[in-house]
Amino acid sequence: MRMVDLIEKKRDGKELSKEEIEFIIKGYTCEEIPDYQMSAFAMAVYFQNMTDQERAALTMAMVESGDQIDLSAIEGIKVDKHSTGGVGDTTTLVLAPLVASVGVPVAKMSGRGLGHTGGTIDKLEAIKGFSVEITSQQFTDLVNKNKVAVVGQSGNLTPADKKLYALRDVTATVNSIPLIASSIMSKKIASGADAIVLDVKTGAGAFMKDLSQAEELAKAMVDIGNNLGRNTIAIISDMSQPLGFAIGNALEVKEAIDTLKGEGPKDLLELCLSLGSQMVLLAGKTNTLAEARLLLEDAITTRKGLETLKTFLLAQGGDPSVVDDVTKLPTAQFQIDVPAKESGYLSNIVADKIGVAAMLLGAGRATKESVIDLAVGIELRKKVGDYVEAGEALVSLHSNEANVDEVIRRVYESYTVTPKKVKPPTLIYKEIR
């Protein structure tokens, strides 16, 4: 086989075989195929798309380019949840203990975040003593014992995807559905999940701004998962405004605790119940989504989810008393309200802009070298559809700097107030099976 022939074949819209795709990925991973040829191939895929069979073959070739996690020693069906990301996306902090509390094993591998706020690990590290530095044997033992553990992403997972993603980033081929879908799914499959629940975001704060694009991506990932023997479903959810009220690491931990008490934001609770119900169903704990939801609602009412959170934190060195006393979380020096300039209904909160404002406070990373301030962030006081009086707080800034003029300017740019009543956006648009 010659790479130039395969580039030409895909350029002309023809289907590549499994063997041909494996040849490309193996050759690129071991640097036998140069960047300029892989760039040409990525551009050919960008314009000519891929069949379902090609997408599955590409995903599996990237999985096989590196390590694969073996979770077979963990009892039960392991269901992973993946979100395509957004602002204030606190779902994992709620879902992990909640789903575990009804007997579903949650073996979660998470990373640190670039962008608006930290990743799941950064948020958990707002709890004193918490550590993801555990061995694979400890990880397995903790999930078998407590049904939940979180470990940092380690090893040499999907090196082909890392190389290809970096290349796509500089060759204008990031926005290709088959390349995005295979990138995401290769990491999920290499991580050892038996089944996968996907939360595909759409709106201003999401990677896929347009609903039709989000639906196309969700279907592509579900097809890949099912073609590769993983029971996979996707929910398309809104990210036109931030999820919940908290944007920032310690603030989001507090909001997750409130949600497990049944006192959190309605949108965050509803999304967690929807995603969690899918996880419980795929794990075989119930026969219907309705039964799964009732289990989770009961776990909130009886505080089983909250108790599982305490057990989880203690098992990984964290201070479980923070669950009952959230003042033990890192606290910013200043809390500054940003008042509305006029009265009316909130018609828009641009999620990605308010996310950038949180990052400027120090809640996220602009680069890998950036240091996160776990205490800072933004707390929304109003959401789309709410009425606000002039002078009433739109948001509260939690800051360790007194001068936040630039952040305030960006907050005002994020909000639109109109005299007419506005409906809140739809939270969950569609389920893809």
Secondary structure, DSSP 8 states (H G I E B T S, - for coil): --HHHHHHHHHTT----HHHHHHHHHHHHTTSS-HHHHHHHHHHHHHH---HHHHHHHHHHHHTTSB----TTS-S--EEEEE---SS--HHHHHHHHHHTTT--EEEEE----BSS--HHHHHTTSTT------HHHHHHHHHHHSEEEEE--S-B-HHHHHHHHHHHTTT-SS-HHHHHHHHHHHHHHTT-SEEEEEEEESTTSSB-SHHHHHHHHHHHHHHHHHTT-EEEEEEEE-SS-SSSEESHHHHHHHHHHHHTT-S-HHHHHHHHHHHHHHHHHTTS-SSHHHHHHHHHHHHHTTHHHHHHHHHHHHTT--GGGGT-GGGS---SEEEEEE-SS-EEEEEE-HHHHHHHHHHHTSSBSSTT----TT-EEEES--TT-EE-TTSEEEEEEES-S--HHHHHHHHHHEEEESS------SEEEEE-
